[in-house]
């Protein structure tokens, strides 16, 4: 990371993988979970990121 871009203590590293069946996996701290089919996950991520961009996200888990 460049200067001034260090991860905050609460930041987590996540990886996402797409399997041969079109399912998205989330990988965190060595744990893997299927979070859904590619199209649905992409749509939800787009909605979440758009809401986060304008500050409309309820950080309790609901937008």
C-alpha angles and dihedrals in degrees: 000000000000126000112295094015100093115142115258115239090254094052115108131201114235131181127197124204130187115214130208090266094058095255122139117226124198117211121197129160091347094306120118128200134171108238099183148286117321098249095048094044092048092049092049093046090051091051092047095047092047090051092046090050092058095037095249096127120114099215089211086084102273130093 
